[in-house]
Amino acid sequence: MAGAGSGVTLADLTTLRVGGPVGRLTDAESPAELVAALPEEPMASSGEVVLLGAGSNTVPSDAAVAHVIRPRWSTIDIHPDDAATHLVEVGAGASWDGLAQRAVAEGWSGFEALVGIPGTVGAAPVQNIGAYGHEVSELIEHVTVWDRFAKCTAHLTPPELGFGYRTSRIKNPTRFSGARPRPREQPAPDSAPDPRPRPAPDSAPDPRPRPTPDLAPDPTHLPDPASGQVPTPTAEGQSRWLPRFVVLSVAFRVRLSAWSAPVLYPELAGALDIELGERATLSETAQAVLALRRSKGMVLDDADHNTWSTGSYFSNPILTASQAAALPADAPRFDAGRNPAGELLVKTSAAWLIAHAGVAKGWGLNRRATTSTAHVLALTNRGGATASDIRELGDAIAGKVLDAYGIALTPEPTLLP
Ligand SMILES: Cc1cc2nc3c(=O)[nH]c(=O)nc-3n(C[C@H](O)[C@H](O)[C@H](O)COP(=O)(O)OP(=O)(O)OC[C@H]3O[C@@H](n4cnc5c(N)ncnc54)[C@H](O)[C@@H]3O)c2cc1C
């Protein structure tokens, strides 16, 4: 465990390179070190204790934070199942892109559309990272978490994780699926995640009825004691509390193949010169994805201010069909399933709304913080920006879209209080 109190700022630890001083930094080299560093108190403020991976989806504030905790272990355990699949369990601190590049080299199909995304493996399920028509949830067998409330490790399967577009139950406790986490046998991790294959009872669905205390809403979904307000689903990722579930490792079910998953994104299919739904080799697909990402400033590069960002600052809005009908005819529309009331949902493009609300590439309130010169959806630090500069720019852009189209954009990254 490394302590580094003085001199470290959130600007040093985030890709936006903004943010206030850090009182104490804990780089946990094992799950046990991480758990020992976490506050005992379930309702710890996320503005005081910050759980951070690589800081590529976090918008700090300029205020000081007391303690930053980062998982740093990057164990990888490969369990061959049969000739067709492997179970690959990876520690939370591993580099996502390192894993995706290794997958392409090893012939593990399914990661190739997700190469070039910055960040850690532990953060990947938090917002169900995705790009070019695929999401990490397609690859996940289970996630091993530390449950800060129950004070035990648990395996969460995809249904229990409540995955959705750029969200999960870890990010947004309101995505409660009705399934309860199953504690593992041991009360606390004392070493790297257990590499043994899981016995069947641990992975089989629990058939018992579940009106247990675990079904109550997470306390992170109860009214804020100060304001009395309940966090709303539109405030995804903006909880003022440290998350209940801390990811220790992620187990991926990987398919052994030299061929990609079906290519589902028109721009990528065009770059590969194939039809939508066809496959290309893993390396061709990964190279095409990296080239597209670079052209949009979406591959980290110290020398390129367009990448001093969190990637997309806003999620693509999910609208009801009637809201979508009010948009101009040429606004993008994608099927997004139905809401619990059965209404058809439509996803539109945040970038389209921003550009058509009058925000150009490279636009800003000052020279320190502007949209990327390659993509209006990325808010970037051009050098010397403060966290307030970035947030004010985000607010100004959201205000323009609200005025023009009546749609409230939701930030995709975690905004620290
Ligand atoms: C240039 C650029 C391009 C990007 N492109 C994409 C893209 O194509 N698709 C995409 O989905 N995202 C993209 N992103 C966003 C970002 O890379 C991902 O969201 C990534 O998963 C964040 O990982 P991180 O480790 O940096 O998370 P951090 O920013 O460190 O943390 C993000 C959130 O996850 C929480 N968290 C971190 N680790 C854990 C853990 N172990 N357990 C529980 N919670 C945890 C944090 O508390 C925080 O709330 C991009 C970002 C940049 C800068």
The ligand as a Tripos MOL2 file, in Angstrom:
@<TRIPOS>MOLECULE
LIG
   53    58     1     0     0
SMALL
NO_CHARGES

@<TRIPOS>ATOM
      1 C1        -10.1360    9.4980  -24.8460 C.3       1 LIG1
      2 C2        -11.2410    8.7190  -24.1690 C.ar      1 LIG1
      3 C3        -12.0340    7.8410  -24.9130 C.ar      1 LIG1
      4 C4        -13.0580    7.1100  -24.2810 C.ar      1 LIG1
      5 N1        -13.8230    6.2570  -25.0340 N.ar      1 LIG1
      6 C5        -14.7900    5.5260  -24.4490 C.ar      1 LIG1
      7 C6        -15.6010    4.6280  -25.2230 C.ar      1 LIG1
      8 O1        -15.4130    4.4690  -26.4300 O.2       1 LIG1
      9 N2        -16.5650    3.9190  -24.5910 N.ar      1 LIG1
     10 C7        -16.7790    4.0430  -23.2470 C.ar      1 LIG1
     11 O2        -17.6880    3.3690  -22.7240 O.2       1 LIG1
     12 N3        -16.0340    4.8820  -22.4770 N.ar      1 LIG1
     13 C8        -15.0620    5.6180  -23.0500 C.ar      1 LIG1
     14 N4        -14.2960    6.4850  -22.2990 N.ar      1 LIG1
     15 C9        -14.5630    6.5980  -20.8700 C.3       1 LIG1
     16 C10       -13.6480    5.7080  -19.9860 C.3       1 LIG1
     17 O3        -12.5000    5.3250  -20.6680 O.3       1 LIG1
     18 C11       -14.3730    4.4560  -19.5000 C.3       1 LIG1
     19 O4        -15.5650    4.7900  -18.8470 O.3       1 LIG1
     20 C12       -13.5000    3.6400  -18.5330 C.3       1 LIG1
     21 O5        -14.1400    2.4260  -18.2130 O.3       1 LIG1
     22 C13       -13.1670    4.3830  -17.2480 C.3       1 LIG1
     23 O6        -12.1900    3.6240  -16.5580 O.3       1 LIG1
     24 P1        -11.3150    4.2980  -15.4200 P.3       1 LIG1
     25 O7        -10.5610    3.2250  -14.7470 O.co2     1 LIG1
     26 O8        -10.5150    5.4010  -15.9790 O.co2     1 LIG1
     27 O9        -12.4870    4.8650  -14.4820 O.3       1 LIG1
     28 P2        -12.4330    6.0860  -13.4470 P.3       1 LIG1
     29 O10       -12.6320    7.3750  -14.1680 O.co2     1 LIG1
     30 O11       -11.2430    5.9910  -12.5870 O.co2     1 LIG1
     31 O12       -13.7620    5.7600  -12.6190 O.3       1 LIG1
     32 C14       -15.0090    5.8690  -13.2680 C.3       1 LIG1
     33 C15       -16.1090    5.4960  -12.2660 C.3       1 LIG1
     34 O13       -15.9980    4.1240  -11.9370 O.3       1 LIG1
     35 C16       -15.8120    3.9690  -10.5420 C.3       1 LIG1
     36 N5        -14.8580    2.8770  -10.3510 N.ar      1 LIG1
     37 C17       -13.5700    2.8310  -10.7850 C.ar      1 LIG1
     38 N6        -13.0250    1.6550  -10.4270 N.ar      1 LIG1
     39 C18       -13.9790    0.9660   -9.7600 C.ar      1 LIG1
     40 C19       -14.0230   -0.3120   -9.1280 C.ar      1 LIG1
     41 N7        -12.9540   -1.1190   -9.1040 N.pl3     1 LIG1
     42 N8        -15.1790   -0.7000   -8.5310 N.ar      1 LIG1
     43 C20       -16.2850    0.1160   -8.5310 C.ar      1 LIG1
     44 N9        -16.2900    1.3300   -9.1020 N.ar      1 LIG1
     45 C21       -15.1490    1.7520   -9.7080 C.ar      1 LIG1
     46 C22       -15.2800    5.2940  -10.0430 C.3       1 LIG1
     47 O14       -15.5970    5.4750   -8.6700 O.3       1 LIG1
     48 C23       -15.9980    6.2630  -10.9450 C.3       1 LIG1
     49 O15       -17.2970    6.5070  -10.4740 O.3       1 LIG1
     50 C24       -13.2780    7.2370  -22.8990 C.ar      1 LIG1
     51 C25       -12.4590    8.1140  -22.1510 C.ar      1 LIG1
     52 C26       -11.4540    8.8530  -22.7760 C.ar      1 LIG1
     53 C27       -10.5840    9.7670  -21.9670 C.3       1 LIG1
@<TRIPOS>BOND
     1     1     2 1
     2     2     3 ar
     3     2    52 ar
     4     3     4 ar
     5     4     5 ar
     6     4    50 ar
     7     5     6 ar
     8     6     7 ar
     9     6    13 1
    10     7     8 2
    11     7     9 ar
    12     9    10 ar
    13    10    11 2
    14    10    12 ar
    15    12    13 ar
    16    13    14 ar
    17    14    15 1
    18    14    50 ar
    19    15    16 1
    20    16    17 1
    21    16    18 1
    22    18    19 1
    23    18    20 1
    24    20    21 1
    25    20    22 1
    26    22    23 1
    27    23    24 1
    28    24    25 2
    29    24    26 1
    30    24    27 1
    31    27    28 1
    32    28    29 2
    33    28    30 1
    34    28    31 1
    35    31    32 1
    36    32    33 1
    37    33    34 1
    38    33    48 1
    39    34    35 1
    40    35    36 1
    41    35    46 1
    42    36    37 ar
    43    36    45 ar
    44    37    38 ar
    45    38    39 ar
    46    39    40 ar
    47    39    45 ar
    48    40    41 1
    49    40    42 ar
    50    42    43 ar
    51    43    44 ar
    52    44    45 ar
    53    46    47 1
    54    46    48 1
    55    48    49 1
    56    50    51 ar
    57    51    52 ar
    58    52    53 1
@<TRIPOS>SUBSTRUCTURE
     1 LIG1         1 GROUP 0 **** ****
